[in-house]
């Protein structure tokens, strides 16, 4: 019973990742992975926000600084029943082409995504959280992966900053394992999850 208990405990942390990485190494695609598109397809970035007045302005400035043609990038912010100044701050960026969908009542991220995403006509949709600041080349690198016609979803690598020092080690260990598993899943064309703060489809 003790041996079984030990194996059950070790399986998700050591045995399964080891087996997955072994299989992925044998199936890894050959050749360079595209990091930029040959042509810039139309992209929509959708941001669901709830009471994000402290960061939404920084997020809007971040979006306007992307190294991607502005006429090919549509930015939509859904204010999910925010009771602070989130919607008012986003409105200040209307002249820059940023769109606001204001919900008077809070209904949750999934409901908003299910309503807004089907109406988008852009070739690629990027889903982002309001408090995630992208590198200037992030959109181009996410989109570049779709040069491979077998790719349907791309997960970004989100790195936490300004977290409590006591949590840094454990959080770093968790994400290191998660990133490694995602890379292995990608090699066998079966990624089972993406970071909800930064992914494209």
N, C-alpha and C positions, 0 to 999 in steps of 0.2 A: 504494500500500500504506500509506503514511503517513497519507493522508486517511482511509482505512478504519479504521485503528487509532485515530485521533483520534476518529472518530465512534463507534466501539465503546466507547471510554472515556467519552465525554461522554453517551452515550445514557441510562444509568441515573441519572445525576446531574443532567442538565440537560434533555435532549430529552424523555425520557419524562415526568418531572414536569411539564414545561411543557405538553405535549399533554394530559396527564391533567387539569390544572387548567383548561385552556381548555374541555375537554368538560364538566367538572364545573360550571363557571360557567354554562354554558348550560342544564344540567339541574338546577341547584340547586332544591330544593323551596321553594315560596313559603309565606310565613307563618311565625309563630313556632314554634320547636322546643320541645316540652314539656319542662320541667325538673323536674316533680313530677307524680306520679300523682293522678288525681281521687279514686281510692280506693286504699287500701294493700293490694296483693295479698300473699299469703303468699310469703315469700322465704327461701331457704336460702343461707347463706354457708359455703362449704367451703374449709378451709385445710389444705394438706398441709405437714407440717413434719418436718424432719430435723435433729436437734441444734440447736434454736433456743432454748436456755434463756436466752440473753442478751436476746432480744427478745420471747419468747412472752408473758410477763406484760404487757408494754406493749401488745402486740397484743390481748390479752383485754380489758384496760381500754378500749382504743380501740373495740372492738366493742360493749361495753356502753354506750358514750357516743353511739352513733349516734342521730340524730334520726329514728327510725323506731319504730313501735309494737313493743314488746318481744314482745307475744303474736303478732305476725305475722313475727317474724324468728327463724329457727332457725340456730344457729351450731354447726358441726361441725368438729372438728380431728382430722385423721388424723396420728398420729405414725408415721412410716415407718421403723420400726426404730431409733428414736433411742436412743443409748447414754448420753445425759446426762440432765438432769432435766426435759426438755421435757414428758413425759407427766405427771410429778408436779405440775408447775406448773399444767397445764391442769386436772387433777383438783381443784385448789383452787377452781375456778370452777364446779363441778358444781351447787352450790346456786343459782347465777345462771342455770342453764339451759344452760350450754355443754356440749356432748356431746364425748366423746373416743372415737375409734376407734383402739385401740392395736395396731399391727402389731409383732410381735416381730422380724421380719426385714425388712431393707430391700429393697424391690421396685421403687421408682421412682414418680414422681408420676403418670405416665400410667396405670400399672396400677391404682393406688389410685382415680384418678378414674373409670376404666372400671368399677370394682366398686361404688363408692359412689353415683355420680350416678344410674344407672338406678333405684335404690331410693328416691330422693327424690320426694316427692309435692307439693312446693311449686311454685307457678306459675313462679317465676323462681329461677334458681340463679346465685349470684355466686361466682366462683373468685378466690381471693386467696392471695398469698404471706404468710408469717408476718412478714416484715420490712417490709411495706408498711403505713404508717399512713394511714388514710383521714381526710378531713375529716368533721366530724360530719354534714354533709348529703350525703355522697357516695352512700350507698345510695339515698336518695330521688331524687337526680338520675339515677343509673343506671336506676332503675326507671321514672322518668318518661318516658324515651325510648320505652318500650314502649306508651305511649298511641297511638303510630302503629302500626296493626296490620300494617304491612309490615316492621316492624323485628323481627329475630330475634336479634340479638346487639349488645351495646353495649360498646365498649372505653373504659376509663378513661384518664385522662392521668396517668401516673406521672412524678413529678419526682424525680430523684436528689438526695440531700443527703449531706453528709459524705463526698463522694468525694475522691480525691486531686486537689489543685489542678492538677497537670500534665495531668489528664484532663478537666477541666471544659469547656474550649473545644471539644475534639473530640466529647465526649459530648453537649454541648448542641447542636452542629451536627447530629449524627446524629438526635437526638430531634426537633429542629425540623423536619427533612425528613420524618421518619416521621409526626409528627402532621399535617403538611400533607397528606401522601399519604392518611392515614386519613380525613381530612375530605373530601378529593376523592372517595375511593372511596365514602364514605357518600352523597354527592350523586348518584352514579349507581347506587346500590343494589348495590354489588358489593365491599364491604369484604373483602379477602382474608386479613386477619390481625387479631389483637387482642393487646394486651399481656397475656401470661399472668399477670402479677402482679395484674391488676385488670380483670376483664370479667364481663359478665352475659349470660345466654342464657335 
